[in-house]
Amino acid sequence: MKYHVAHIDLHFDEQWQEDLFIQSLFDAGFDTFDGHDAYIPSEVWETNQNAIEALFAGEEKANLVSIEACPDENWNATWEAEHPVQELPLGIRIIPHCAFGAGYHETTSMMINALMANELHGKRVLDHGTGTGVLAIFAKRLGASEVLALDIDDKSVLNAQENAALNNEDIEVEICKSILDTNRTFDLILANIHRNILLANMHAYANCLAQGGELWLSGFYESDIEALTHEAALYGLHPIDILSNGEWRLVRLLR
């Protein structure tokens, strides 16, 4: 796959502001960040160029210095060399490739700790936006009877399937644009994604959640909780716990 590299200069006052802007770049198609360089598949850049340039134009704390085509390179091999297998609790191993969720980001580790602190035996679990599949794999190892892992990105689906096989865990991994397409209900739904995606999918989460089931949301800050819990309440979902890891939050909601 051919890539473009964007040389960027970020000078936000707060780390959370920079994190939000970087998340918007991920949403626009970038898949790797390395210091002041951000990488995006060339075909995605060509399709989304105007929208990406508009993101920088609308943010005075971010500057797109330049962007250029990269020499041909085996990017997966480069990524793997820089990101070896991650060893996690319960003997779980994760090869991250270019997908999110190696296990050490604050939101991922917060989700993992919450899973390990709760009873999952016999539960049906959905992991929405699975990335590497790490949360789905933990849920299955902790006793979930069935686990469905969904992602919109085909590379993430392949990565999650590989990690499930690496850990000898039987989970379903599918590419899916809408969780409503599953036509199934779950006792626990995990969603560690950007707040705007969480808000847009709240109705779907409620529709797929069994009565008495829980929805765990993460990937956002304290300032996002009010909007998320307000939206959740519209669909009969009510917060029962809020967990913290640095500036990041996890909200558990009950139906």
C-alpha positions as a Markdown table, in Angstrom:
| # | Residue | x | y | z |
|---|---|---|---|---|
| 1 | Met | 0.0 | 0.0 | 0.0 |
| 2 | Lys | 1.3 | 3.5 | -0.9 |
| 3 | Tyr | 1.4 | 6.1 | 1.9 |
| 4 | His | 1.7 | 9.9 | 2.2 |
| 5 | Val | 3.4 | 11.4 | 5.2 |
| 6 | Ala | 2.1 | 14.7 | 6.7 |
| 7 | His | 4.6 | 16.8 | 8.6 |
| 8 | Ile | 2.6 | 18.6 | 11.3 |
| 9 | Asp | 3.2 | 21.1 | 14.1 |
| 10 | Leu | 0.9 | 20.9 | 17.1 |
| 11 | His | 1.1 | 23.4 | 19.9 |
| 12 | Phe | -2.1 | 23.0 | 22.0 |
| 13 | Asp | -2.2 | 24.3 | 25.5 |
| 14 | Glu | -3.6 | 21.1 | 27.0 |
| 15 | Gln | -2.8 | 17.4 | 26.2 |
| 16 | Trp | -6.5 | 16.5 | 25.9 |
| 17 | Gln | -7.0 | 19.2 | 23.2 |
| 18 | Glu | -4.1 | 17.6 | 21.2 |
| 19 | Asp | -5.6 | 14.2 | 21.7 |
| 20 | Leu | -9.0 | 15.3 | 20.4 |
| 21 | Phe | -7.4 | 16.8 | 17.3 |
| 22 | Ile | -5.3 | 13.7 | 16.6 |
| 23 | Gln | -8.5 | 11.7 | 17.0 |
| 24 | Ser | -10.1 | 13.8 | 14.3 |
| 25 | Leu | -7.2 | 13.0 | 12.0 |
| 26 | Phe | -7.7 | 9.3 | 12.7 |
| 27 | Asp | -11.4 | 9.8 | 11.8 |
| 28 | Ala | -10.3 | 11.4 | 8.6 |
| 29 | Gly | -8.1 | 8.5 | 7.6 |
| 30 | Phe | -4.7 | 8.8 | 9.2 |
| 31 | Asp | -3.6 | 5.5 | 10.8 |
| 32 | Thr | -0.1 | 6.1 | 12.3 |
| 33 | Phe | 1.5 | 9.0 | 14.2 |
| 34 | Asp | 5.2 | 9.3 | 14.9 |
| 35 | Gly | 6.2 | 12.5 | 16.6 |
| 36 | His | 5.5 | 15.3 | 14.1 |
| 37 | Asp | 4.8 | 12.9 | 11.2 |
| 38 | Ala | 1.4 | 11.4 | 10.5 |
| 39 | Tyr | 0.8 | 8.7 | 7.9 |
| 40 | Ile | -2.2 | 8.2 | 5.7 |
| 41 | Pro | -2.9 | 5.8 | 2.8 |
| 42 | Ser | -2.3 | 7.7 | -0.5 |
| 43 | Glu | -5.7 | 6.8 | -1.9 |
| 44 | Val | -7.4 | 8.1 | 1.3 |
| 45 | Trp | -5.4 | 11.3 | 1.1 |
| 46 | Glu | -6.5 | 11.8 | -2.5 |
| 47 | Thr | -10.1 | 11.3 | -1.6 |
| 48 | Asn | -10.2 | 13.3 | 1.7 |
| 49 | Gln | -7.6 | 16.0 | 0.9 |
| 50 | Asn | -10.0 | 19.0 | 1.0 |
| 51 | Ala | -11.6 | 17.8 | 4.3 |
| 52 | Ile | -8.2 | 17.2 | 6.0 |
| 53 | Glu | -6.8 | 20.6 | 4.9 |
| 54 | Ala | -10.0 | 22.2 | 6.3 |
| 55 | Leu | -9.4 | 20.5 | 9.7 |
| 56 | Phe | -6.0 | 22.3 | 9.9 |
| 57 | Ala | -7.4 | 25.5 | 8.5 |
| 58 | Gly | -10.0 | 25.5 | 11.3 |
| 59 | Glu | -7.6 | 24.9 | 14.1 |
| 60 | Glu | -5.1 | 27.7 | 14.9 |
| 61 | Lys | -3.1 | 25.4 | 17.2 |
| 62 | Ala | -2.3 | 22.9 | 14.4 |
| 63 | Asn | -0.3 | 23.5 | 11.3 |
| 64 | Leu | 0.1 | 21.2 | 8.3 |
| 65 | Val | 3.6 | 22.0 | 7.3 |
| 66 | Ser | 3.8 | 19.8 | 4.3 |
| 67 | Ile | 2.7 | 16.4 | 2.9 |
| 68 | Glu | 4.4 | 14.2 | 0.5 |
| 69 | Ala | 4.3 | 10.7 | -1.0 |
| 70 | Cys | 6.5 | 8.1 | 0.9 |
| 71 | Pro | 8.8 | 5.7 | -0.9 |
| 72 | Asp | 7.4 | 2.3 | -1.4 |
| 73 | Glu | 7.9 | 0.2 | 1.8 |
| 74 | Asn | 6.5 | -2.8 | 3.6 |
| 75 | Trp | 4.6 | -0.8 | 6.2 |
| 76 | Asn | 3.3 | -3.8 | 8.1 |
| 77 | Ala | 6.8 | -5.2 | 8.4 |
| 78 | Thr | 8.1 | -1.8 | 9.6 |
| 79 | Trp | 5.2 | -1.5 | 12.2 |
| 80 | Glu | 5.8 | -5.1 | 13.5 |
| 81 | Ala | 9.5 | -4.4 | 13.9 |
| 82 | Glu | 8.8 | -1.4 | 16.0 |
| 83 | His | 5.8 | -2.9 | 17.9 |
| 84 | Pro | 6.6 | -6.5 | 19.1 |
| 85 | Val | 4.1 | -8.8 | 20.7 |
| 86 | Gln | 2.6 | -7.2 | 23.8 |
| 87 | Glu | 2.4 | -9.4 | 26.9 |
| 88 | Leu | -0.7 | -8.7 | 29.0 |
| 89 | Pro | -2.4 | -10.2 | 32.1 |
| 90 | Leu | -3.9 | -13.7 | 31.9 |
| 91 | Gly | -1.2 | -14.8 | 29.5 |
| 92 | Ile | -2.9 | -12.8 | 26.6 |
| 93 | Arg | -0.6 | -11.7 | 23.8 |
| 94 | Ile | -1.4 | -9.0 | 21.3 |
| 95 | Ile | 0.3 | -8.2 | 18.0 |
| 96 | Pro | -0.9 | -4.6 | 17.3 |
| 97 | His | 0.0 | -4.1 | 13.6 |
| 98 | Cys | -1.6 | -0.7 | 12.8 |
| 99 | Ala | -4.8 | -1.3 | 14.8 |
| 100 | Phe | -5.7 | 0.5 | 18.1 |
| 101 | Gly | -5.6 | -1.4 | 21.3 |
| 102 | Ala | -2.3 | -2.9 | 22.2 |
| 103 | Gly | -3.4 | -2.9 | 25.8 |
| 104 | Tyr | -1.3 | 0.0 | 27.3 |
| 105 | His | -3.3 | 3.1 | 26.3 |
| 106 | Glu | -5.2 | 4.5 | 29.4 |
| 107 | Thr | -8.6 | 3.7 | 27.9 |
| 108 | Thr | -7.7 | 0.1 | 26.9 |
| 109 | Ser | -6.1 | -0.7 | 30.3 |
| 110 | Met | -9.1 | 0.8 | 32.1 |
| 111 | Met | -11.4 | -1.4 | 30.1 |
| 112 | Ile | -9.2 | -4.5 | 30.8 |
| 113 | Asn | -9.1 | -3.8 | 34.5 |
| 114 | Ala | -12.9 | -3.4 | 34.6 |
| 115 | Leu | -13.4 | -6.7 | 32.8 |
| 116 | Met | -11.1 | -8.5 | 35.2 |
| 117 | Ala | -13.0 | -7.0 | 38.2 |
| 118 | Asn | -16.4 | -8.2 | 37.0 |
| 119 | Glu | -18.2 | -11.5 | 36.6 |
| 120 | Leu | -18.4 | -12.5 | 32.9 |
| 121 | His | -19.2 | -16.2 | 33.0 |
| 122 | Gly | -22.0 | -17.1 | 30.6 |
| 123 | Lys | -22.4 | -13.6 | 29.3 |
| 124 | Arg | -22.9 | -12.6 | 25.7 |
| 125 | Val | -20.5 | -9.8 | 24.9 |
| 126 | Leu | -20.2 | -7.3 | 21.9 |
| 127 | Asp | -17.0 | -5.4 | 21.4 |
| 128 | His | -17.8 | -2.5 | 19.1 |
| 129 | Gly | -14.7 | -1.0 | 17.4 |
| 130 | Thr | -12.6 | -3.9 | 18.3 |
| 131 | Gly | -9.2 | -2.8 | 16.8 |
| 132 | Thr | -6.7 | -5.5 | 17.7 |
| 133 | Gly | -9.5 | -7.5 | 19.4 |
| 134 | Val | -7.9 | -7.2 | 22.8 |
| 135 | Leu | -11.1 | -6.5 | 24.8 |
| 136 | Ala | -13.0 | -9.3 | 23.0 |
| 137 | Ile | -10.2 | -11.7 | 23.8 |
| 138 | Phe | -10.1 | -10.7 | 27.5 |
| 139 | Ala | -13.9 | -11.1 | 27.7 |
| 140 | Lys | -13.8 | -14.6 | 26.3 |
| 141 | Arg | -10.9 | -15.7 | 28.5 |
| 142 | Leu | -12.8 | -14.4 | 31.5 |
| 143 | Gly | -15.7 | -16.7 | 30.8 |
| 144 | Ala | -18.0 | -15.0 | 28.3 |
| 145 | Ser | -20.1 | -17.6 | 26.5 |
| 146 | Glu | -20.0 | -15.8 | 23.2 |
| 147 | Val | -18.1 | -12.8 | 22.0 |
| 148 | Leu | -18.7 | -10.8 | 18.8 |
| 149 | Ala | -16.1 | -8.2 | 17.8 |
| 150 | Leu | -17.0 | -5.6 | 15.2 |
| 151 | Asp | -14.9 | -3.0 | 13.3 |
| 152 | Ile | -15.5 | -0.9 | 10.2 |
| 153 | Asp | -11.8 | -1.4 | 9.1 |
| 154 | Asp | -10.9 | -4.6 | 7.3 |
| 155 | Lys | -7.2 | -4.4 | 8.5 |
| 156 | Ser | -8.5 | -4.3 | 12.1 |
| 157 | Val | -10.7 | -7.3 | 11.5 |
| 158 | Leu | -7.8 | -9.3 | 10.1 |
| 159 | Asn | -5.6 | -8.2 | 13.0 |
| 160 | Ala | -8.3 | -9.2 | 15.6 |
| 161 | Gln | -8.7 | -12.6 | 13.9 |
| 162 | Glu | -5.0 | -13.1 | 14.1 |
| 163 | Asn | -4.8 | -12.2 | 17.8 |
| 164 | Ala | -7.8 | -14.4 | 18.6 |
| 165 | Ala | -6.0 | -17.3 | 16.9 |
| 166 | Leu | -2.7 | -16.4 | 18.7 |
| 167 | Asn | -4.5 | -16.7 | 22.0 |
| 168 | Asn | -6.6 | -19.7 | 21.1 |
| 169 | Glu | -9.8 | -17.9 | 21.9 |
| 170 | Asp | -13.0 | -18.6 | 19.9 |
| 171 | Ile | -14.5 | -15.1 | 19.1 |
| 172 | Glu | -16.4 | -14.0 | 16.1 |
| 173 | Val | -14.8 | -11.0 | 14.3 |
| 174 | Glu | -16.7 | -9.3 | 11.5 |
| 175 | Ile | -16.6 | -6.1 | 9.5 |
| 176 | Cys | -19.8 | -4.2 | 10.0 |
| 177 | Lys | -21.1 | -0.7 | 9.4 |
| 178 | Ser | -23.9 | -0.9 | 11.9 |
| 179 | Ile | -24.3 | -3.1 | 15.0 |
| 180 | Leu | -28.0 | -3.2 | 14.3 |
| 181 | Asp | -27.1 | -5.5 | 11.4 |
| 182 | Thr | -26.3 | -8.2 | 13.9 |
| 183 | Asn | -29.9 | -8.8 | 14.9 |
| 184 | Arg | -28.7 | -10.1 | 18.3 |
| 185 | Thr | -28.9 | -9.0 | 21.9 |
| 186 | Phe | -26.0 | -8.9 | 24.4 |
| 187 | Asp | -25.5 | -8.8 | 28.1 |
| 188 | Leu | -22.5 | -6.5 | 27.9 |
| 189 | Ile | -21.5 | -4.1 | 25.1 |
| 190 | Leu | -18.0 | -2.6 | 25.1 |
| 191 | Ala | -17.3 | 0.6 | 23.1 |
| 192 | Asn | -13.9 | 2.2 | 23.5 |
| 193 | Ile | -14.2 | 4.8 | 20.6 |
| 194 | His | -14.4 | 8.5 | 20.0 |
| 195 | Arg | -17.3 | 10.3 | 21.8 |
| 196 | Asn | -19.0 | 11.4 | 18.5 |
| 197 | Ile | -19.2 | 7.7 | 17.4 |
| 198 | Leu | -20.5 | 6.7 | 20.8 |
| 199 | Leu | -23.2 | 9.4 | 20.6 |
| 200 | Ala | -24.2 | 8.4 | 17.0 |
| 201 | Asn | -24.5 | 4.7 | 18.1 |
| 202 | Met | -26.3 | 5.1 | 21.4 |
| 203 | His | -29.7 | 4.1 | 20.0 |
| 204 | Ala | -28.1 | 1.0 | 18.4 |
| 205 | Tyr | -26.4 | 0.1 | 21.7 |
| 206 | Ala | -29.7 | 0.3 | 23.5 |
| 207 | Asn | -31.5 | -1.7 | 20.9 |
| 208 | Cys | -28.9 | -4.6 | 21.1 |
| 209 | Leu | -28.6 | -4.6 | 24.9 |
| 210 | Ala | -30.6 | -7.2 | 26.9 |
| 211 | Gln | -32.7 | -6.0 | 29.8 |
| 212 | Gly | -30.5 | -5.7 | 32.8 |
| 213 | Gly | -27.4 | -5.6 | 30.5 |
| 214 | Glu | -24.6 | -3.1 | 30.7 |
| 215 | Leu | -23.0 | -0.8 | 28.3 |
| 216 | Trp | -19.4 | 0.3 | 28.9 |
| 217 | Leu | -18.2 | 3.4 | 27.2 |
| 218 | Ser | -14.7 | 4.8 | 27.0 |
| 219 | Gly | -12.5 | 7.0 | 24.8 |
| 220 | Phe | -13.5 | 10.4 | 26.2 |
| 221 | Tyr | -12.9 | 13.0 | 28.9 |
| 222 | Glu | -14.7 | 14.3 | 32.0 |
| 223 | Ser | -16.2 | 17.1 | 29.9 |
| 224 | Asp | -17.9 | 14.6 | 27.6 |
| 225 | Ile | -19.8 | 12.6 | 30.2 |
| 226 | Glu | -22.8 | 15.0 | 30.5 |
| 227 | Ala | -23.5 | 14.7 | 26.7 |
| 228 | Leu | -23.1 | 11.0 | 26.7 |
| 229 | Thr | -25.2 | 10.2 | 29.7 |
| 230 | His | -27.9 | 12.6 | 28.5 |
| 231 | Glu | -28.1 | 10.8 | 25.2 |
| 232 | Ala | -28.0 | 7.4 | 26.9 |
| 233 | Ala | -31.0 | 8.4 | 29.2 |
| 234 | Leu | -33.1 | 8.9 | 26.1 |
| 235 | Tyr | -32.9 | 5.2 | 25.5 |
| 236 | Gly | -33.3 | 4.0 | 29.0 |
| 237 | Leu | -29.6 | 3.6 | 29.9 |
| 238 | His | -28.5 | 5.0 | 33.2 |
| 239 | Pro | -25.0 | 5.4 | 34.7 |
| 240 | Ile | -24.0 | 3.1 | 37.6 |
| 241 | Asp | -20.3 | 3.8 | 37.8 |
| 242 | Ile | -17.6 | 6.1 | 36.4 |
| 243 | Leu | -13.9 | 5.1 | 36.3 |
| 244 | Ser | -10.9 | 7.2 | 35.7 |
| 245 | Asn | -7.4 | 6.7 | 34.3 |
| 246 | Gly | -5.6 | 10.0 | 34.0 |
| 247 | Glu | -7.8 | 12.4 | 32.0 |
| 248 | Trp | -9.7 | 9.5 | 30.4 |
| 249 | Arg | -13.1 | 8.2 | 31.7 |
| 250 | Leu | -15.1 | 5.0 | 31.5 |
| 251 | Val | -18.8 | 5.1 | 32.1 |
| 252 | Arg | -20.8 | 1.9 | 32.9 |
| 253 | Leu | -24.5 | 2.2 | 32.1 |
| 254 | Leu | -27.4 | -0.2 | 32.9 |
| 255 | Arg | -30.5 | -0.9 | 30.9 |
